[in-house]
Amino acid sequence: MTPATKLAQRFALAVPALLLAGAYLSQYGFGLYPCEMCMWQRYGHFAALALALTSTFAPRPRLWIALAAIGIMGSGLVGGFHAGVEYGWWEGITSCAIPASSGSNALEAILNAPIVRCDVAPWSLLGISLAGFNALFSVGAALAISSLLREKVAV
């Protein structure tokens, strides 16, 4: 593997791992329960992490890294859509609200838990919500990984 491919692989492993860690830290450490679109953003990162891990042992690692970049980009695009819904730029999915469960009894947790709406940002920094940060970091990382993979391969 070229140095650029190794760096792309490291990004493809680190970005989804760190963003998922941040999502779970905000959920379990700070009580910021995810809405349905927040969960959708996680799926792309789980897929990207699995694909990036596959690139460490499978033949044609550049292919697996590129697929991981697509997963990261997908999560970022969902995050961008979600951020637009939070900022009121466009309407979101009308059924996008899920109960925030925190108890051991699932039925009791559903009945007593507040509804987490997709059109309300539970936290922001400098006017950027968590979905907005996911969009920025994920799209930027996917573009960086793609750029690293496009570097000329020494033959």
C-alpha positions as CSV (number, residue, x, y, z in Angstrom):
1,M,0.0,0.0,0.0
2,T,1.2,3.5,-0.8
3,P,1.5,6.0,2.1
4,A,-1.6,7.9,0.7
5,T,-3.6,4.7,0.8
6,K,-2.5,3.9,4.3
7,L,-3.5,7.4,5.4
8,A,-6.9,7.0,3.6
9,Q,-7.4,3.7,5.5
10,R,-6.6,5.4,8.8
11,F,-9.1,8.1,8.1
12,A,-11.7,5.5,7.0
13,L,-11.2,3.7,10.3
14,A,-10.9,6.7,12.6
15,V,-13.7,9.0,11.4
16,P,-16.6,6.7,11.8
17,A,-15.2,5.3,15.0
18,L,-14.8,8.7,16.5
19,L,-18.1,10.1,15.3
20,L,-19.9,7.0,16.6
21,A,-18.1,7.3,19.9
22,G,-19.2,11.0,20.1
23,A,-22.8,10.0,19.3
24,Y,-22.9,7.4,22.0
25,L,-21.1,9.7,24.5
26,S,-23.7,12.4,23.9
27,Q,-26.5,9.8,24.2
28,Y,-25.4,7.9,27.3
29,G,-23.2,10.5,28.9
30,F,-25.2,13.7,28.4
31,G,-28.8,12.4,27.8
32,L,-29.1,13.6,24.3
33,Y,-31.3,10.9,22.9
34,P,-31.2,10.4,19.1
35,C,-34.2,10.9,16.9
36,E,-34.9,8.6,13.9
37,M,-32.7,10.6,11.5
38,C,-29.9,10.6,14.0
39,M,-30.1,6.8,14.0
40,W,-30.0,6.8,10.2
41,Q,-26.7,8.8,10.3
42,R,-25.2,6.1,12.5
43,Y,-25.9,3.3,10.0
44,G,-23.6,4.8,7.4
45,H,-20.8,5.0,10.0
46,F,-21.3,1.4,11.1
47,A,-21.1,0.3,7.5
48,A,-18.0,2.4,6.8
49,L,-16.3,1.1,9.9
50,A,-17.0,-2.5,8.8
51,L,-15.7,-1.8,5.3
52,A,-12.6,0.0,6.6
53,L,-11.8,-2.9,8.9
54,T,-12.3,-5.3,6.0
55,S,-9.7,-3.3,4.1
56,T,-7.0,-4.3,6.7
57,F,-7.1,-7.9,5.7
58,A,-9.0,-8.3,2.4
59,P,-7.4,-8.2,-1.1
60,R,-7.8,-4.9,-2.9
61,P,-7.8,-2.6,0.1
62,R,-8.4,0.5,-2.0
63,L,-11.8,-0.8,-3.0
64,W,-12.8,-1.4,0.6
65,I,-11.5,2.0,1.6
66,A,-13.5,3.7,-1.2
67,L,-16.6,1.8,-0.2
68,A,-16.0,3.1,3.4
69,A,-15.7,6.6,2.1
70,I,-19.1,6.2,0.3
71,G,-20.6,5.1,3.7
72,I,-19.1,8.1,5.4
73,M,-20.4,10.4,2.7
74,G,-23.9,8.8,3.0
75,S,-23.9,9.5,6.7
76,G,-22.8,13.1,6.0
77,L,-25.5,13.7,3.4
78,V,-28.2,12.4,5.8
79,G,-26.7,14.7,8.5
80,G,-26.9,17.6,6.1
81,F,-30.6,16.9,5.3
82,H,-31.2,16.5,9.1
83,A,-29.5,19.8,9.9
84,G,-31.6,21.5,7.2
85,V,-34.7,20.1,8.9
86,E,-33.5,21.4,12.3
87,Y,-32.7,24.8,10.9
88,G,-36.1,25.0,9.2
89,W,-34.7,25.2,5.7
90,W,-37.0,22.4,4.5
91,E,-39.6,20.1,5.9
92,G,-38.5,16.8,7.2
93,I,-40.2,13.5,7.5
94,T,-43.5,14.0,9.3
95,S,-43.3,10.7,11.2
96,C,-39.8,11.4,12.4
97,A,-40.1,11.2,16.2
98,I,-39.2,8.4,18.5
99,P,-39.5,7.9,22.2
100,A,-36.3,8.2,24.2
101,S,-36.0,5.0,26.2
102,S,-33.9,4.8,29.3
103,G,-35.6,2.2,31.5
104,S,-35.3,-1.6,31.6
105,N,-39.0,-2.2,30.9
106,A,-39.5,-1.4,27.2
107,L,-43.2,-0.7,27.4
108,E,-42.9,1.5,30.5
109,A,-40.0,3.4,28.9
110,I,-42.0,4.0,25.7
111,L,-45.1,5.2,27.7
112,N,-43.2,7.5,30.0
113,A,-40.4,8.8,27.8
114,P,-40.4,12.1,26.0
115,I,-40.6,12.2,22.3
116,V,-37.4,13.1,20.5
117,R,-38.3,15.2,17.5
118,C,-36.1,15.4,14.4
119,D,-36.8,19.1,13.7
120,V,-35.4,20.3,17.1
121,A,-31.7,20.4,17.7
122,P,-31.1,19.2,21.3
123,W,-27.6,20.9,21.3
124,S,-25.6,23.2,19.2
125,L,-22.2,25.0,19.2
126,L,-21.8,28.2,17.4
127,G,-25.2,27.6,15.8
128,I,-24.2,24.2,14.4
129,S,-26.2,21.2,15.6
130,L,-24.8,17.7,16.1
131,A,-26.3,16.7,12.7
132,G,-24.6,19.7,11.2
133,F,-21.2,18.7,12.7
134,N,-21.7,15.2,11.4
135,A,-22.4,16.6,7.9
136,L,-19.3,18.8,8.0
137,F,-16.9,16.1,9.4
138,S,-18.3,13.2,7.3
139,V,-18.4,15.0,4.0
140,G,-15.0,16.5,4.6
141,A,-13.5,13.2,5.6
142,A,-15.1,11.3,2.6
143,L,-13.7,13.9,0.2
144,A,-10.2,13.7,1.9
145,I,-10.3,9.9,1.7
146,S,-11.3,10.0,-2.0
147,S,-8.6,12.5,-2.7
148,L,-5.9,10.3,-1.0
149,L,-7.1,7.3,-3.0
150,R,-6.8,9.3,-6.3
151,E,-3.1,9.9,-5.8
152,K,-1.0,8.2,-8.4
153,V,0.0,4.6,-7.4
154,A,3.6,3.8,-7.9
155,V,4.0,0.8,-10.3
